[in-house]
């Protein structure tokens, strides 16, 4: 599965107006390259060498590659979708006298790289106010907050039908997250153990690709030991999540850190309430008690209590679902594109 950052990058390039002609540089072949080719967006493979002292010879070659590409294209601006990209793009932009926009999507600061990138780049776009707090105050004038954009109309497509994967009437607790430790699937499994006996129709559906095999094996062992293992479903990657969002009784996100939380908006735009951790940019999307319920990271007890609350108060769950559906429009793709273009025009001197 492409991550949230890649999806946002792809959506931006696809939906730019005609006066903006994108050319993408990607570190390798893959699904992102395939999607760009399908949309007739030209793309070129250039390595993003890890920034390490012992990799300096390879880094210099990469800098030369980015400089040569930018020299041939003479772009109005260079847009970097990530820190490492901002490093190479920033150097190329400085050498060519072109503005560079760094799109930062991670809340955790890099004390060594951030000061350099802030000097190399013209403007930094942060995907939430939580991400913007990564940067020290003296650089705040360079930072613009632009929330990620989600294609809300695609989520509302009436031709998409919800899925009914499990026998009988069931309440699906849906998890959409890559299977790696910071997403804290263990917390979700523990909470499910606490609530599953309250309602035999509860099922836990977990969608996402594997990351670290040792963590995957730990979660599978936990699943095998569960007295409710027949109601725990590991589904792997899913191409179209919309039927699952529509079928879900609630979406759960238990991340330790989350700068934005794309799956939250996707679920909300499908009319599904959410339960999520009170971290990073999540409270900017989900207001506790209004569009969903928030809990402290790492607390399976609080998560279990949130699920119990919705089991006890179906009217609350319906109220949250309706509010979530309305709230999702605040993170629509059209608004995102308009705000991104404001930044692009600003740095290019068109504003």
C-alpha positions in Angstrom: 0.0 0.0 0.0 1.1 3.5 -0.7 1.4 5.5 2.5 -0.5 8.7 3.2 2.3 10.9 2.1 2.5 9.2 -1.3 -1.2 9.3 -1.8 -1.2 13.1 -1.1 1.7 13.6 -3.4 -0.1 11.7 -6.2 -3.3 13.5 -5.6 -1.6 16.9 -5.8 0.2 16.2 -9.1 -2.9 14.7 -10.7 -5.2 17.6 -9.8 -2.9 20.5 -10.5 -4.5 23.0 -13.0 -3.3 23.0 -16.6 -1.0 26.0 -16.1 1.2 23.9 -13.8 3.1 21.1 -15.6 4.6 18.6 -13.1 7.6 16.5 -13.7 8.3 13.9 -11.0 11.6 12.5 -9.8 11.2 9.3 -7.8 13.9 7.3 -6.0 12.8 4.0 -7.6 10.3 2.2 -9.8 7.2 1.0 -8.1 3.4 1.6 -7.6 3.8 5.4 -7.4 5.7 5.5 -10.7 3.0 3.2 -12.2 0.2 5.5 -11.1 2.0 8.6 -12.5 2.5 6.9 -15.8 -1.2 6.0 -15.9 -2.0 9.7 -15.6 0.6 10.7 -18.3 2.7 12.6 -15.8 6.4 12.3 -16.8 8.7 10.8 -14.1 12.3 10.0 -13.8 14.2 7.8 -11.4 16.9 9.4 -9.3 18.2 7.9 -6.1 17.7 9.5 -2.7 20.9 8.4 -1.0 20.7 8.3 2.8 22.3 11.3 4.3 25.3 9.8 6.2 29.0 10.9 6.4 30.2 7.6 5.0 27.9 8.0 2.0 29.3 11.4 0.9 30.6 10.1 -2.5 27.2 8.7 -3.4 25.5 11.8 -2.1 27.6 14.0 -4.3 26.6 11.9 -7.3 22.9 12.2 -6.3 23.3 16.0 -6.0 24.8 16.2 -9.5 21.9 14.1 -10.8 19.3 16.4 -9.3 21.1 19.5 -10.5 21.4 18.2 -14.0 17.7 17.3 -14.1 16.6 20.6 -12.7 19.0 22.4 -15.1 17.4 20.7 -18.1 13.8 21.4 -17.0 14.3 24.9 -15.6 11.3 24.6 -13.3 9.4 27.5 -11.8 9.8 25.8 -8.4 11.0 22.6 -7.0 8.7 20.7 -4.6 10.2 18.2 -2.2 7.8 15.6 -0.7 10.0 14.7 2.3 13.1 15.5 4.2 15.6 13.6 2.1 14.1 15.0 -1.0 14.3 18.5 0.4 18.0 18.0 1.0 18.8 17.2 -2.6 16.2 19.5 -4.1 17.3 22.3 -1.8 20.9 22.1 -3.0 19.8 22.0 -6.6 17.4 24.9 -6.1 20.1 27.0 -4.5 22.6 26.3 -7.3 19.9 27.2 -9.9 18.3 30.1 -8.0 14.9 28.4 -8.0 12.5 28.4 -5.0 12.2 25.1 -3.1 9.1 24.0 -1.2 9.6 21.3 1.4 6.4 19.4 2.3 7.0 18.1 5.8 4.7 15.4 7.0 6.4 14.1 10.2 6.1 15.7 13.7 9.4 14.4 15.1 12.2 16.9 14.6 15.6 16.0 13.2 18.0 18.2 15.3 20.9 17.8 12.7 19.1 18.0 9.4 16.2 20.5 10.1 18.4 23.6 10.5 20.1 22.9 7.2 16.8 22.2 5.4 15.2 25.3 6.7 18.0 27.4 5.2 18.0 25.5 1.9 14.2 25.8 1.4 12.2 28.8 0.6 9.0 27.7 2.3 8.0 24.7 4.4 4.5 23.2 4.2 3.4 21.4 7.4 0.5 19.0 7.1 -0.8 20.0 10.5 -0.2 22.5 13.3 1.3 19.6 15.3 3.9 19.2 12.5 4.6 22.9 12.4 5.6 22.8 16.1 8.6 20.7 15.0 10.4 23.9 14.0 12.0 26.4 16.2 10.3 29.8 16.5 12.8 31.8 14.5 11.9 29.8 11.4 8.1 30.1 11.8 7.8 32.7 9.1 8.9 30.1 6.6 6.2 27.6 7.7 2.7 27.3 6.1 0.1 24.8 7.5 -1.8 23.0 4.7 -3.9 20.0 5.7 -3.7 16.9 3.5 -6.5 16.7 1.0 -8.8 13.7 0.6 -11.1 13.1 -2.5 -14.3 13.3 -0.5 -16.5 12.9 -3.6 -14.8 9.6 -4.4 -15.7 8.4 -0.9 -19.3 9.3 -1.4 -19.6 7.6 -4.8 -23.1 6.0 -4.7 -22.0 3.1 -6.9 -19.8 1.7 -4.2 -21.5 -0.9 -2.0 -20.5 -1.8 1.5 -19.0 -5.2 2.0 -20.5 -8.0 4.2 -17.5 -10.2 4.8 -18.5 -12.1 7.9 -21.6 -14.3 8.5 -24.6 -12.9 10.2 -25.2 -9.4 11.4 -21.9 -8.0 12.8 -20.3 -4.9 14.1 -17.0 -4.4 12.4 -14.2 -2.6 14.3 -12.0 -1.6 11.4 -8.3 -0.9 11.6 -6.4 0.5 8.5 -2.7 0.8 9.3 0.6 -0.8 8.2 1.5 -3.6 10.5 4.4 -2.1 12.4 5.0 -1.3 16.0 4.2 2.4 16.2 0.6 1.7 15.0 0.1 -0.3 18.2 -2.1 -3.1 17.0 -1.2 -4.8 20.3 -3.2 -2.2 22.1 -6.2 -2.8 19.8 -6.0 -6.6 20.3 -5.9 -6.1 24.1 -8.9 -3.8 24.1 -10.8 -6.2 21.9 -10.2 -8.9 24.5 -11.9 -6.6 27.1 -15.0 -5.9 25.0 -15.6 -8.9 22.8 -17.6 -10.8 25.4 -20.1 -7.9 25.7 -21.4 -8.4 22.1 -20.9 -11.6 20.2 -21.5 -9.7 16.9 -18.3 -7.7 17.3 -15.5 -8.5 14.8 -12.1 -6.9 14.4 -10.9 -6.5 10.8 -7.3 -5.4 10.4 -6.1 -4.1 7.0 -2.5 -3.3 6.2 0.7 -4.6 4.8 3.4 -6.3 7.0 6.5 -4.4 8.0 8.8 -6.0 10.5 8.3 -9.8 10.5 9.1 -10.1 14.2 6.3 -7.7 15.1 3.9 -9.5 12.7 4.8 -12.9 14.3 4.1 -11.4 17.8 0.7 -10.2 16.7 -0.2 -13.5 15.1 0.8 -15.4 18.3 -1.4 -13.0 20.3 -4.2 -13.7 17.9 -3.8 -17.5 18.2 -4.0 -17.2 22.0 -7.1 -15.1 22.0 -10.4 -16.8 23.1 -12.0 -14.7 20.4 -9.5 -15.6 17.6 -12.4 -16.6 15.3 -13.5 -12.9 15.3 -10.0 -11.5 14.6 -9.4 -11.1 10.8 -6.0 -10.1 9.3 -6.9 -9.1 5.8 -3.5 -7.8 4.4 -3.6 -5.0 1.8 -6.9 -4.0 0.2 -7.0 -2.0 -3.1 -10.3 -0.2 -2.5 -11.0 0.6 1.1 -14.3 2.3 0.5 -16.6 -0.8 0.9 -14.8 -1.5 4.2 -15.2 2.1 5.5 -18.9 1.9 4.7 -19.4 -1.5 6.4 -17.4 -0.5 9.6 -19.2 0.1 12.8 -16.2 2.3 13.9 -12.7 2.9 12.7 -9.9 2.6 15.3 -6.4 4.2 15.0 -4.0 3.6 18.0 -0.8 5.2 16.6 1.8 6.4 19.0 2.5 9.3 16.6 0.5 10.6 13.7 1.1 14.0 12.0 -2.2 13.9 10.2 -4.2 10.7 10.0 -5.5 10.2 6.4 -7.5 7.1 7.2 -9.5 9.1 9.8 -10.8 11.5 7.2 -11.5 8.7 4.8 -13.6 6.9 7.4 -15.3 10.1 8.4 -16.1 11.0 4.8 -17.7 7.5 4.5 -20.0 8.3 7.5 -18.0 6.2 10.0 -17.2 7.5 13.4 -13.7 7.0 14.7 -11.8 6.2 17.9 -8.2 7.4 17.8 -5.2 8.4 20.0 -4.9 11.9 21.3 -1.5 12.5 19.5 0.0 14.8 16.8 -2.4 16.2 14.3 -5.3 13.8 15.2 -7.1 16.3 17.6 -7.1 18.8 14.7 -9.1 16.4 12.6 -11.3 14.7 15.3 -12.7 16.7 18.1 -13.3 14.5 21.1 -16.9 13.9 21.6 -17.9 15.6 18.4 -16.8 13.5 15.5 -15.2 10.6 17.4 -13.6 9.6 20.7 -10.0 10.2 21.6 -7.9 8.2 24.1 -4.3 8.4 25.5 -1.7 6.6 23.4 -0.8 3.2 24.8 -3.9 2.8 26.9 -5.9 -0.3 26.0 -8.2 0.4 29.0 -9.2 3.8 27.6 -9.7 2.3 24.1 -11.9 -0.5 25.6 -13.9 2.1 27.5 -14.5 4.1 24.3 -15.8 1.0 22.5 -18.0 0.1 25.5 -19.4 3.6 25.5 -20.5 3.3 21.8 -21.9 -0.2 22.5 -24.0 1.3 25.3 -25.1 4.4 23.4 -25.9 3.7 19.8 -27.5 7.2 19.6 -24.1 8.7 20.4 -22.4 6.5 17.7 -24.9 7.7 15.2 -24.5 11.3 16.2 -20.7 11.0 15.9 -21.1 9.4 12.5 -23.2 12.3 11.2 -20.9 14.9 12.5 -17.8 13.1 11.1 -19.5 13.0 7.7 -19.9 16.8 7.8 -16.4 17.4 9.2 -14.7 15.5 6.5 -15.5 18.2 4.0 -13.0 20.5 5.9 -10.2 18.3 4.5 -11.4 18.0 0.9 -9.0 17.7 -2.0 -10.2 20.9 -3.8 -9.5 23.0 -0.7 -6.1 21.4 -0.4 -5.2 22.2 -4.0 -6.2 25.8 -3.6 -4.1 26.2 -0.5 -1.1 24.5 -2.1 -1.4 26.8 -5.1 -1.4 29.8 -2.8 2.0 28.7 -1.5 3.3 27.9 -5.0 2.2 31.3 -6.3 3.7 33.0 -3.3 7.2 31.5 -3.7 7.1 32.1 -7.5 6.2 35.7 -7.0 2.8 35.3 -8.8 0.7 36.3 -5.8 
